[in-house]
Each structure stands twice: as C-alpha cells, then as structure tokens.
Amino acid sequence: MTVTAIVGANWGDEGKGKMTDVLAAQSSFVVRYQGGSNAGHTIINEYGKFSLHMLPSGVFYPFVTNVIGPGTALDAEMLLGELKELAARGVPEPKLVLSERAQVVLPVHRLFDELEEERLGAKGFGSTKRGIAPFYGDKYAKLGIQIADLFDQARLLDRVEQLLAAKNVLLEHLYGRPRIQPEQLMIKLIEQAESLAPFVCDTTELLQKAYREGESILLEGQLGALRDPDHGIYPFSTSSSTLAGFAPVGAGLPAYSVTNVIAVVKAYSSCVGAGPFVSELEGSEADELRRRGGDAGEYGATTGRPRRMGWFDAVATRYGCMIQGATEAVLTNLDVLGYLDEIPVCTAYQLADGTITDRFPVTPKLHTAQPLLTRLPGWKCDISQVKQFHALPQSAKQYIDYIESSIGVKIKTVSVGPRREQVIER
C-alpha cells in the first residue's frame, strides 16, 4: 500500500505540479486535499503548457482518478473552466470526482477578498483575491456551503441567508457597497449544481476502499510549508494547512496511511506574495534570475505577478522539510543556475540583535534578519539535456550534495527542465 504526499518546502512555486504530473504515471489516484484556486501548478506535456488551479495534476492520464477532497476550497467556475480548456486543447476527458463534503467558494468570498485587500492597502497580505481567506473564515465559523447542500434547495436557501446576514451589514456599513440578495446567489449555485452533479460522490469511502486494496494514491499539496498558518510566516500565510500532516485529513484517509512525504525544493528561492523573504535579491541580479527561471520566466501561475527572487535558503528549506516530515526531496530548476560563476547559498541569518542563527525564527524576527551567504562554484554550462546523474558536471553534483547536507533530507530526484522527461533519478 503506497500513499505519498507531495508538498512544498518553501513559499510555494517549487515545481510541485510538474513532479505530481511525473509521479501520477505510477498512481491510481491523485488527490487535492487543501487550498483552492489561489495557486497554480504549471505542467508541460505533449498537449502543451497548462496552469492548473483547481484540477488535480493527474488529469493528463486517462487511467488516473482525480479527486477533489473534502478539505479543498472548490471554485466551481474555475474547475468547470479548466475542464473546458482541456477538452478544447485535445486532452481526453479525465476521470474526476468531487467530495460531497467539500465546500464551495462563493462569489461573495471573492468580493470580500478584493474589498479587504483594497481596504488594507499597503498593509495587505498579497492576496490572490480568489476568496480563500473569506472562504475558510466561513468554513470555520460554520457558515460554509458543502457541495451536498447544492442539491437541496430549501436547505441551500437557509444556508445562504445565514451566510449573508452578517456580510450584508459589512458590505453596507464598512465597505459602502449594496447588499446582496439571497436570490442572486441561489441562481448561480443552482446552475453550478447541475454542472457538478455528474462528478459528486463519497470520495472518502472511495479512497478508504482504494487504500485497503493497496492502490497507489498521490496526495497533492498546494503552496509550501512557509505559507502554513500555524508553522509558516503568519499572517503572510494561506488559510489552510499546507503540511503533509493535514493530507490524510483533507483527503479522508487514516492518519497512518501516508508513508512517503516528498518535499519539492527549488535550486534557488522564489516567492509570490507579501511577507519576509530573507534571501531576496533586488535589481539586475533578481531580474536575471527571474528571466532565466522556469520555461517562461518566474511569474505567478495564478496572478501573473513577477516572483520575488532569492538565492537558495538552507535555513528556511531545512525548517520546511522538517515540519513537512519529508522522507525524501526533489530538487527542481537546477538547470537555471548554469549561467553563474559562483552560486550563493544562504546558510544562516543574522538577527537584529547581532545573533547568528541557522534556525528559522518567528515572523517578527524574520523582518529584520539578514542572510549570511556561502559561495559555491558554478558549472557554467547547459545541463538541460543531461539524462543521468553521473553525467552532470562535477560542480553541479557538488551543489546537490551541499543542498542535501544542508536540509538533512536525501535528494532522490533532480529536475533539469520543465518537461516530464527532464527528470534525473539519483
């Protein structure tokens, strides 16, 4: 029985989508277990380049059952739009099931996300404005709407009225906006219910049965460890747990089912959104790394915003791997660094009081922390066509060894490009 969680060790943007796509080839199920459409997973294959925000990354394999688990924030508009895009671009119709217990992101959630970020101005949290924080706020205030509610109109109307009661007061008196009538939401939700109905089932029973029968299950995380609301750079975090420890909860599996946790680690650092980022680069250095990064540069798959760039941060990544409980790591985008004579790595922080630490501190201390860098020799050549580990330049192998010893987790896989075939098993 194999249940594997694939998660990010940093701020997100590590390349989890590509690696999920690669690992899905050996999986029976790929499960989204948290988050919503607020982050994108970029995948390049024979059908082209795709940025998936809601669909699991196993949708390009017709034999894989793709699951939206109960811990997910379902953006129905995004999901249905992505299915249409796949069909329009010649991708065979994927096997897709939605948990009847998953909850729905509503237009009012997106509206409140935009209004609050606008109100906060320069003090905002860098929200993608996809409604995630208001959605999870309602979920834990017990105001959320489950997919199952969509198929009982009397119950649905009652839930919508309850949800809008306090929101309309805020709309009117805090944001100066008109009230939302329940009927406005009902029309949209009833339309969505009809489109979603063919996919809805008891995914918990489905996955529990698959687990008992020894099927291979891949649990796909969104964002990274440092965006976790409990263990990350709060309040510059997302609103659901990004950790592998939450994976069985959000999927509907036993806590002991996950036996392998793969942490995806990028060969340098990148970040979309606000918050402390100790190894961050500015100016021409950042521009050059951003331009060379990935298939088309380092820009957010959801927002299109230029990613903030930095050198590899061993302090943050070691901490991220630790709280993820990583059993192995994947190192992505190694090819991008081939232009450098020397490659800086952040190995420790100097805090405001002069203390030097190699432990990842709490957010208030991060804001004033300065990176301490170690410089490693570069390899100054293109490695994107290398197929085997032994064929990598010696300096590239030394860089991998150094990163591995710094994070304390075995790097078993190295990615040297954005495509499926550009993956080296060590």
TAUR-V727484 format. One line per field, one symbol per residue. ss: DSSP state (H for helix, E for strand, L for the rest). Layout:
BEGIN
ss=???
END
This chain:
BEGIN
ss=LEEEEEEELLLLLLLHHHHHHHHHLLLLEEEELLELLLLLEEEEELLEEEEELLLLLLLLLLLLEEEELLLEEELHHHHHHHHHHHHHLLLLLLEEEEELLLEELLHHHHHHHHHHHHHHHHHLLLLLLLLHHHHHHHHHLLLLLEHHHHHLHHHHHHHHHHHHHHHHHHHHHLLLLLLLLHHHHHHHHHHHHHHHHHHEELHHHHHHHHHHLLLEEEEEEEEEHHHLLLLLLLLLLLLLLLLHHHHHHHHLLLLLLLLEEEEEEELLEEELLLLLLLLELLHHHHHHHHHHLLLLLLELLLLLLELEEELEEHHHHHHHHHHHLLLEEEEELHHHHHHLLEEEEEEEEELLLLLEELLLLLHHHHLLLEEEEEEEELLLLLLLLLLLHHHLLHHHHHHHHHHHHHHLLLEEEEELLLELLLEEEL
END
